[in-house]
Amino acid sequence: MTVIDARVDQRLIHGIVVNQWNSKLNPKRFMVIDDTVSHQPEIKDSMKLSKPAGTGMSVIDTEKALTNFGNGKYDSQRVFVIVKEPETLIKLLDIGVEIPSVNLGIVFAEDGRTNISKFVSLNQKEVDDLKEIESRGVPVRIQYIPENASIDFDKAIKGHEFN
């Protein structure tokens, strides 16, 4: 299996991801897919400095990720995909990348998003995209750190209205 988990986290790379999730998942490569950060050399380089010993880190845009996955570049690696928007994961699924599950980490309460858990707030498009991911057989959960019990996405959004 290439992708071992995917995380939607607007902070992308931070201590919880490179320490606690690394220990839980044991990825060979952290793959940050972001069209903005991938073109900001200073931020990209600082992210790469945080990678744990023995792992690789890619900070690439969506098109490069699609090309690399399509060409089988990561077929022999255990890849932990990290994105800001669930829409990016749909693009991976569209080209046949298998994603075993999606973890919602930190999505900021800004731009009219509705809070559904301590660290996750979503707008209607994000909810629709996550439902689309689920409709393709990929479970979506909220789990800030591995030690936390996961919260089922469908239960978390129940009773909420989104903009």
C-alpha atoms as one frame of an Amber mdcrd trajectory, in Angstrom:
protein
   0.000   0.000   0.000   1.342   3.430  -0.915  -0.829   5.844   1.094  -1.155
   4.691   4.708  -3.348   7.598   5.855  -4.362  11.088   4.807  -4.825  14.091
   7.093  -6.634  17.359   6.494  -4.758  19.864   8.649  -4.437  23.550   7.879
  -1.170  23.737   9.788   0.174  20.976   7.515   3.442  20.039   9.249   3.800
  20.618  12.993   5.032  18.773  16.074   2.000  16.524  16.474   2.263  15.321
  12.886   6.017  14.672  12.810   6.218  13.206  16.310   3.001  11.546  17.445
   1.544  10.548  14.076   4.978   9.462  12.869   5.247   7.081  15.830   1.760
   5.707  15.172   1.941   5.345  11.378   5.658   4.850  10.691   5.551   6.472
   7.253   8.528   6.366   4.919   7.457   9.706   3.414   5.440  12.683   4.613
   3.745  14.217   1.589   2.437  17.745   1.934   0.288  18.629  -1.061  -0.432
  22.348  -1.211  -0.467  24.653  -4.221   0.607  27.722  -2.218   3.199  26.446
   0.258   4.913  24.302  -2.394   5.911  27.541  -4.179   7.244  29.304  -1.069
  10.860  28.099  -0.718  11.402  29.427   2.820   8.311  27.730   4.258   8.917
  24.579   2.244  12.519  24.346   3.498  11.502  24.921   7.124   8.922  22.131
   6.870  11.536  19.759   5.486  13.812  20.497   8.455  11.189  19.016  10.795
  11.087  15.571   9.198  12.031  12.722  11.500  15.265  10.834  10.820  14.779
   7.985   8.384  11.826   9.580   6.605  11.465  11.669   3.488   9.317  14.726
   3.021   7.819  16.113  -0.158   6.160  19.520  -0.259   4.604  19.621  -3.715
   1.670  21.083  -5.590  -1.373  19.088  -6.618  -0.333  18.629 -10.246   3.079
  17.246  -9.297   1.469  14.910  -6.747  -0.967  13.611  -9.364   1.866  13.093
 -11.863   4.139  11.380  -9.340   1.420   9.048  -8.056   0.302   8.338 -11.611
   3.872   7.397 -12.564   4.201   5.048  -9.576   6.947   7.108  -7.940   5.812
   6.175  -4.419   4.721   2.584  -5.020   7.381   1.165  -2.713   6.895   3.712
   0.076   4.538   4.191   3.027   3.181   7.690   2.367   1.329   9.894   4.866
  -0.522  12.541   2.824  -1.237  15.917   4.455  -3.444  18.549   2.807  -5.321
  21.715   3.776  -8.459  20.958   1.773 -10.362  17.679   1.273 -10.816  18.605
  -2.400  -7.158  17.667  -2.948  -7.852  14.131  -1.742 -10.723  13.800  -4.219
  -8.281  14.600  -7.025  -6.011  11.782  -5.813  -8.947   9.374  -5.637  -9.968
  10.427  -9.165  -6.692   9.088 -10.601  -6.926   5.823  -8.678  -4.805   6.546
  -5.598  -6.095   4.346  -2.796  -6.573   6.208   0.480  -7.425   3.924   3.403
  -8.826   6.664   5.640  -8.963  10.413   6.179  -8.173  12.056   9.493  -9.410
  15.578  10.193  -6.783  17.281  12.350  -6.949  21.062  12.546  -9.312  23.120
  10.397  -9.527  26.676  11.681 -12.781  28.359  12.692 -12.582  31.168  10.141
 -14.362  32.344   7.010 -17.812  31.419   8.355 -16.960  27.783   9.105 -19.118
  25.875  11.600 -17.353  24.272  14.556 -17.944  20.507  14.812 -15.230  19.546
  17.328 -12.517  21.124  19.461 -10.144  21.607  16.510 -12.313  21.194  13.399
 -14.610  23.723  11.746 -16.005  23.218   8.249 -17.913  25.036   5.524 -20.505
  23.460   3.230 -18.020  22.740   0.417 -15.678  20.927   2.808 -18.589  18.887
   4.207 -19.704  18.011   0.661 -16.148  17.021  -0.314 -15.766  14.824   2.782
 -19.123  13.167   2.064 -17.891  12.520  -1.485 -14.754  10.890  -0.071 -16.906
   8.708   2.198 -19.149   7.773  -0.737 -16.055   6.245  -2.354 -15.578   3.916
   0.602 -12.986   5.960   2.488 -13.813   6.426   6.180 -13.452   9.955   7.576
 -12.716  10.564  11.240 -11.688  13.376  13.540  -8.602  12.568  15.581  -6.242
  15.297  16.744  -3.617  12.945  18.229  -3.339   9.146  18.040  -4.136   8.763
  21.750  -7.531  10.459  21.324 -10.545   8.332  20.530 -11.578   9.006  16.959
 -14.881  10.745  16.283 -16.946   9.618  13.321 -17.339  12.453  10.796 -21.036
  11.783  10.159 -21.815  11.921  13.875 -19.799  15.145  14.289 -21.713  17.021
  11.577 -25.163  15.791  12.610 -27.424  18.670  13.620 -25.072  21.392  12.335
 -25.772  23.899   9.577 -22.980  24.939   7.254 -22.372  28.036   5.108
